[in-house]
């Protein structure tokens, strides 16, 4: 290994505080991330994507600095493909609780970097199978895996919805893309004591809380995450508006925006995502992941009601939208400001595909209908 790369790699791993176990640390120190990058896109001053080629025979120190930092790396725009932010990648590897000899199915091959990390952890007696929807991306990933010394990883081309029956049963199934639903094939292909770690699209196009799902369908929400949406059968099923945070922020600073209230005692950093999840479960007008510019709130066409980090509630448009948001905020406070980790989900497989639907069925219970599963969501303490 190049001395400069070794130095960057060690600094990179030390900086990932989501790494807590020796097995995950060893994998990150062993797998060289730049070996899975032939080039990548970065935005210029105008926000345009510019391709940055990486020459393996003359490695650019500046590009290596970017690769060995906590950055997600965009490697294809059409179709979209990227390497997940390393902090989140490490966190998910820790949550998987992998052991040597396990069989793992990965939904979304990306660059192949995460599959290589998985392979290092499960060892020569284990098996990693990764699925990529797009043949052109799969061909590149296969080439990079082979060149980096991971030819034992099984790479399949197809829709991850189908899983891969020929390599089943699996001890773990992990998705690296935001899935609107769970595939019935995944349940079939799990070991009896196996489980899945899935970013589940709840609350918007990119908001995807990580959930751990048992073969029985019982699941618990772990924490927030953000992923690009899945393609194929598990994508394009959003119940919430597809609108950018930049557009929300622009509306909230427009001339027609008014300040409606100032809420005291708002713990933005700790509670904004928890509030967002509660609001999203109760109202399909909830827009995607909160930021300091867009806040947490509801959006309907040109109308927006949002709670900002300062505690100010701003309204652009319909007063009724503000009243709805205040009611949900009051309910959230009355329930004791539940955390996202307080929710449980039970997945029941649908006998036949149904239309997407969100409804509240109790003070602390909700149902989301998806084509392949009915999702019963409840807060701890529900009866």
C-alpha positions as CSV (number, residue, x, y, z in Angstrom):
1,X,0.0,0.0,0.0
2,X,1.2,3.5,-0.9
3,X,2.6,5.3,2.2
4,X,0.4,8.4,1.5
5,X,-2.7,6.2,1.1
6,X,-1.9,4.3,4.3
7,X,-1.6,7.6,6.2
8,X,-4.8,8.9,4.8
9,X,-6.6,5.6,5.5
10,X,-5.5,5.6,9.2
11,X,-6.6,9.2,9.7
12,X,-9.9,8.5,8.0
13,X,-10.7,5.5,10.2
14,X,-9.7,7.3,13.4
15,X,-12.1,10.1,12.4
16,X,-15.1,7.7,12.1
17,X,-16.5,7.7,15.6
18,X,-19.3,5.3,14.5
19,X,-16.7,2.5,14.5
20,X,-16.7,0.8,17.9
21,X,-15.8,-2.8,17.2
22,X,-12.4,-4.3,16.2
23,X,-14.0,-6.3,13.4
24,X,-15.4,-3.2,11.7
25,X,-12.2,-1.1,12.3
26,X,-10.1,-3.9,10.8
27,X,-12.3,-4.0,7.7
28,X,-12.0,-0.2,7.2
29,X,-8.3,-0.4,7.6
30,X,-8.0,-3.3,5.1
31,X,-10.3,-2.0,2.3
32,X,-8.9,0.9,0.3
33,X,-11.8,3.1,-0.7
34,X,-10.1,4.7,-3.7
35,X,-9.8,1.2,-5.3
36,X,-13.6,1.4,-5.8
37,X,-13.5,4.9,-7.5
38,X,-12.6,5.4,-11.1
39,X,-13.8,9.0,-10.8
40,X,-16.6,11.0,-9.2
41,X,-18.8,14.0,-9.5
42,X,-18.4,17.2,-7.5
43,X,-20.4,20.4,-7.6
44,X,-18.8,23.5,-8.8
45,X,-19.6,27.1,-7.6
46,X,-22.7,27.1,-9.8
47,X,-24.0,23.9,-8.3
48,X,-23.2,21.9,-11.5
49,X,-21.8,18.4,-11.3
50,X,-18.3,18.2,-12.7
51,X,-16.6,14.8,-13.4
52,X,-13.3,14.2,-11.6
53,X,-11.4,11.3,-13.1
54,X,-9.0,9.3,-10.8
55,X,-5.9,7.9,-12.4
56,X,-4.8,4.8,-10.5
57,X,-1.3,5.2,-11.9
58,X,-0.9,8.8,-10.8
59,X,-3.2,9.4,-7.8
60,X,-4.1,13.0,-7.3
61,X,-3.5,13.9,-3.6
62,X,-6.4,16.4,-3.6
63,X,-8.9,13.8,-4.8
64,X,-7.5,11.2,-2.4
65,X,-8.1,13.7,0.5
66,X,-11.8,13.9,-0.7
67,X,-12.2,10.2,-0.9
68,X,-10.7,9.5,2.5
69,X,-13.0,11.9,4.2
70,X,-16.5,11.5,5.5
71,X,-18.1,12.3,2.1
72,X,-20.6,10.4,0.1
73,X,-19.2,10.1,-3.4
74,X,-21.4,10.4,-6.5
75,X,-20.1,8.0,-9.2
76,X,-23.0,8.2,-11.7
77,X,-25.7,10.7,-12.3
78,X,-27.9,8.9,-14.9
79,X,-28.6,6.4,-13.5
80,X,-27.7,7.7,-10.1
81,X,-25.2,5.7,-8.1
82,X,-23.0,6.7,-5.1
83,X,-20.8,5.5,-2.2
84,X,-22.6,6.1,1.1
85,X,-21.2,8.5,3.6
86,X,-18.6,6.5,5.6
87,X,-19.9,7.4,9.0
88,X,-23.3,6.0,8.2
89,X,-21.7,3.0,6.4
90,X,-19.7,2.1,9.6
91,X,-22.8,2.7,11.8
92,X,-24.8,0.2,9.7
93,X,-22.0,-2.4,9.8
94,X,-21.9,-2.1,13.5
95,X,-25.7,-2.5,13.8
96,X,-25.6,-5.7,11.7
97,X,-23.6,-7.5,14.4
98,X,-21.9,-9.6,11.8
99,X,-19.8,-12.7,12.6
100,X,-17.4,-14.8,10.6
101,X,-19.1,-17.3,8.4
102,X,-22.3,-15.4,8.0
103,X,-24.2,-15.1,4.7
104,X,-25.2,-11.6,3.8
105,X,-27.4,-10.2,1.0
106,X,-26.9,-6.5,0.1
107,X,-29.5,-4.6,-1.8
108,X,-27.7,-1.9,-3.9
109,X,-24.2,-2.7,-4.9
110,X,-23.1,0.9,-5.6
111,X,-19.3,1.1,-6.0
112,X,-18.7,-2.3,-4.3
113,X,-16.9,-0.7,-1.4
114,X,-19.5,-1.7,1.2
115,X,-19.6,-5.2,-0.2
116,X,-15.9,-5.5,0.3
117,X,-16.2,-4.3,3.9
118,X,-18.9,-6.9,4.5
119,X,-16.6,-9.6,3.0
120,X,-13.7,-8.7,5.2
121,X,-16.0,-9.0,8.3
122,X,-17.6,-12.4,7.4
123,X,-14.3,-13.8,6.3
124,X,-13.5,-16.6,3.9
125,X,-16.1,-18.9,5.4
126,X,-18.9,-16.4,4.9
127,X,-20.6,-15.2,1.7
128,X,-21.6,-11.8,0.4
129,X,-24.1,-11.4,-2.4
130,X,-24.9,-7.9,-3.7
131,X,-27.5,-6.9,-6.2
132,X,-27.4,-4.0,-8.7
133,X,-30.3,-3.0,-10.9
134,X,-28.4,-1.3,-13.7
135,X,-26.2,-3.5,-15.9
136,X,-23.7,-0.7,-16.7
137,X,-23.1,0.0,-13.0
138,X,-22.9,-3.7,-12.2
139,X,-20.2,-4.1,-14.9
140,X,-18.1,-1.4,-13.4
141,X,-18.6,-2.7,-9.9
142,X,-17.6,-6.2,-10.9
143,X,-14.4,-4.9,-12.5
144,X,-13.5,-2.9,-9.4
145,X,-14.2,-5.8,-7.0
146,X,-12.0,-8.1,-9.0
147,X,-9.2,-5.6,-9.3
148,X,-9.3,-5.0,-5.6
149,X,-9.1,-8.7,-4.8
150,X,-12.8,-9.5,-4.0
151,X,-13.8,-11.8,-6.8
152,X,-15.5,-14.1,-4.3
153,X,-18.3,-11.6,-3.8
154,X,-21.4,-12.6,-5.8
155,X,-22.7,-9.7,-7.9
156,X,-26.2,-10.1,-9.4
157,X,-27.8,-7.9,-11.9
158,X,-31.5,-7.3,-11.3
159,X,-34.2,-5.8,-9.1
160,X,-33.3,-6.2,-5.4
161,X,-37.0,-6.7,-4.7
162,X,-36.4,-10.3,-5.9
163,X,-33.5,-11.0,-3.6
164,X,-31.3,-13.9,-4.7
165,X,-32.8,-17.3,-3.9
166,X,-29.8,-19.2,-5.2
167,X,-27.5,-17.9,-2.4
168,X,-30.1,-18.1,0.4
169,X,-30.7,-18.5,3.2
170,X,-29.1,-15.4,4.6
171,X,-28.2,-14.4,8.2
172,X,-28.5,-10.8,7.3
173,X,-30.1,-8.7,4.6
174,X,-29.1,-5.0,4.4
175,X,-30.3,-2.3,2.0
176,X,-28.2,0.7,1.1
177,X,-31.0,2.5,-0.6
178,X,-34.3,3.9,0.8
179,X,-37.0,1.3,0.4
180,X,-40.7,2.3,0.4
181,X,-41.7,-1.3,1.2
182,X,-40.2,-4.7,2.1
183,X,-40.1,-7.5,-0.4
184,X,-41.8,-10.8,0.5
185,X,-38.8,-12.6,-1.1
186,X,-36.6,-11.1,1.6
187,X,-38.6,-12.8,4.3
188,X,-38.5,-16.1,2.5
189,X,-34.7,-15.9,2.0
190,X,-33.9,-15.2,5.7
191,X,-32.6,-17.8,8.1
192,X,-35.1,-18.5,10.9
193,X,-33.0,-16.4,13.3
194,X,-31.8,-13.9,10.7
195,X,-32.9,-10.3,10.4
196,X,-32.8,-7.3,8.1
197,X,-31.5,-3.8,8.4
198,X,-33.4,-1.5,6.1
199,X,-33.7,2.3,5.5
200,X,-37.5,2.6,5.3
201,X,-38.9,5.5,3.5
202,X,-41.1,7.2,6.1
203,X,-41.6,10.9,5.9
204,X,-40.4,11.9,2.5
205,X,-38.3,11.0,-0.5
206,X,-35.0,10.8,1.3
207,X,-35.9,10.5,5.0
208,X,-35.4,6.8,5.7
209,X,-35.3,5.7,9.4
210,X,-33.2,2.6,9.9
211,X,-35.2,-0.4,11.0
212,X,-34.3,-3.8,12.2
213,X,-36.8,-6.4,11.0
214,X,-37.2,-10.0,12.2
215,X,-38.4,-12.8,10.0
216,X,-41.6,-12.7,11.9
217,X,-42.2,-9.1,10.7
218,X,-41.7,-7.5,14.1
219,X,-39.4,-4.5,13.8
220,X,-38.0,-1.6,15.7
221,X,-36.9,1.8,14.6
222,X,-33.2,2.5,15.4
223,X,-32.4,6.0,14.2
224,X,-32.7,8.5,11.4
225,X,-30.9,8.1,8.1
226,X,-31.0,9.6,4.6
227,X,-30.5,7.6,1.4
228,X,-31.4,8.1,-2.3
229,X,-34.7,6.4,-3.1
230,X,-34.7,2.8,-4.3
231,X,-35.4,2.1,-8.0
232,X,-37.5,-0.8,-9.3
233,X,-40.4,-2.3,-7.4
234,X,-39.5,-0.7,-4.1
235,X,-39.2,2.8,-5.3
236,X,-41.6,5.6,-6.4
237,X,-44.2,4.9,-3.6
238,X,-43.9,8.0,-1.6
239,X,-46.9,9.2,0.4
240,X,-45.3,12.6,1.1
241,X,-44.6,15.5,-1.2
242,X,-41.5,15.4,-3.4
243,X,-40.2,18.9,-2.8
244,X,-36.7,20.2,-2.1
245,X,-35.7,21.8,1.2
246,X,-34.3,24.7,-0.9
247,X,-37.7,25.3,-2.3
248,X,-39.3,25.2,1.1
249,X,-36.7,27.7,2.4
250,X,-37.3,30.1,-0.5
251,X,-41.0,30.1,0.3
252,X,-40.4,30.8,4.0
253,X,-38.3,33.9,3.2
254,X,-40.7,35.2,0.5
255,X,-42.6,38.5,0.9
256,X,-45.9,36.7,1.7
257,X,-44.5,34.8,4.6
258,X,-45.7,35.9,8.1
259,X,-44.5,34.9,11.6
260,X,-47.3,33.2,13.5
261,X,-45.9,32.2,16.8
262,X,-42.7,31.7,18.8
263,X,-42.5,28.5,20.8
264,X,-40.3,28.5,23.8
265,X,-38.2,25.6,25.0
266,X,-37.8,24.0,21.6
267,X,-34.7,21.7,21.7
268,X,-34.0,21.8,17.9
269,X,-30.9,19.7,17.7
270,X,-32.3,16.9,19.8
271,X,-35.9,16.9,18.9
272,X,-36.4,18.2,15.3
273,X,-36.2,14.8,13.7
274,X,-38.4,13.2,16.3
275,X,-41.0,15.9,15.8
276,X,-40.7,15.4,12.0
277,X,-41.4,11.7,12.3
278,X,-44.5,12.2,14.4
279,X,-45.9,14.9,12.1
280,X,-45.1,12.7,9.0
281,X,-47.0,9.7,10.5
282,X,-50.1,12.0,11.0
283,X,-50.1,14.1,7.9
284,X,-49.0,13.1,4.3
285,X,-48.3,16.8,3.6
286,X,-45.2,16.7,5.8
287,X,-42.2,17.6,3.6
288,X,-38.8,15.8,3.7
289,X,-36.0,15.8,6.3
290,X,-35.7,19.0,8.4
291,X,-32.8,21.4,8.0
292,X,-32.0,24.7,9.6
293,X,-33.4,26.5,6.5
294,X,-36.6,24.6,5.9
295,X,-37.5,23.6,9.5
296,X,-40.2,21.0,10.3
297,X,-43.7,21.4,8.9
298,X,-46.4,20.9,6.3
299,X,-46.5,21.8,2.6
300,X,-49.5,21.7,0.3
301,X,-48.9,23.1,-3.2
302,X,-47.6,26.7,-2.6
303,X,-48.6,26.8,1.1
304,X,-46.1,26.1,3.9
305,X,-46.3,26.1,7.7
306,X,-42.9,25.5,9.4
307,X,-41.3,25.5,12.8
308,X,-37.8,26.9,12.4
309,X,-34.7,26.3,14.7
310,X,-35.3,29.7,16.4
311,X,-38.7,28.5,17.6
312,X,-40.6,30.7,15.2
313,X,-43.4,29.3,13.2
314,X,-43.7,30.8,9.8
315,X,-46.6,30.6,7.4
316,X,-46.8,31.1,3.7
317,X,-50.4,30.8,2.5
318,X,-53.3,28.9,4.0
319,X,-54.0,29.6,7.7
320,X,-55.6,26.1,8.0
321,X,-52.2,24.6,7.4
322,X,-50.8,26.4,10.4
323,X,-53.7,25.3,12.6
324,X,-53.1,21.7,11.6
325,X,-49.4,21.9,12.4
326,X,-50.1,23.5,15.8
327,X,-52.5,20.7,16.6
328,X,-49.9,18.1,15.8
329,X,-47.2,20.0,17.7
330,X,-49.5,20.1,20.8
331,X,-50.2,16.4,20.5
332,X,-46.5,15.6,20.2
333,X,-45.8,17.6,23.4
334,X,-48.7,16.0,25.2
335,X,-47.3,12.5,24.4
336,X,-44.1,13.5,26.0
337,X,-42.0,14.3,22.9
338,X,-41.5,10.7,21.8
339,X,-38.2,9.8,20.2
340,X,-37.9,8.0,16.9
341,X,-36.5,5.0,18.8
342,X,-39.8,4.7,20.7
343,X,-41.7,3.4,17.7
344,X,-42.2,-0.3,16.8
345,X,-43.5,-1.6,13.5
346,X,-45.2,-4.9,12.6
347,X,-45.1,-5.9,8.9
348,X,-48.0,-8.0,7.6
349,X,-47.5,-9.3,4.1
350,X,-50.3,-8.3,1.7
351,X,-52.2,-11.1,-0.1
352,X,-52.2,-8.9,-3.2
353,X,-50.8,-5.4,-4.0
354,X,-52.8,-2.4,-2.7
355,X,-52.5,1.3,-3.1
356,X,-50.4,3.4,-0.7
357,X,-52.3,4.9,2.2
358,X,-51.5,6.4,5.6
359,X,-54.1,6.5,8.4
360,X,-54.1,7.0,12.2
361,X,-56.0,4.3,14.1
362,X,-55.5,5.3,17.7
363,X,-53.8,7.9,19.9
364,X,-50.5,6.1,19.5
365,X,-51.1,3.8,16.5
366,X,-50.9,4.2,12.7
367,X,-51.2,2.0,9.6
368,X,-49.3,2.5,6.4
369,X,-50.6,0.4,3.4
370,X,-47.9,-0.5,0.9
371,X,-48.2,-2.8,-2.1
372,X,-46.5,-5.7,-0.4
373,X,-46.9,-5.1,3.3
374,X,-49.3,-3.5,5.8
375,X,-47.2,-1.6,8.4
376,X,-48.6,-1.3,11.9
377,X,-46.7,1.4,13.7
378,X,-47.1,2.0,17.4
379,X,-45.5,3.9,20.2
380,X,-44.2,2.1,23.3
381,X,-46.9,1.9,25.8
382,X,-49.6,1.3,23.2
383,X,-52.2,-1.3,23.9
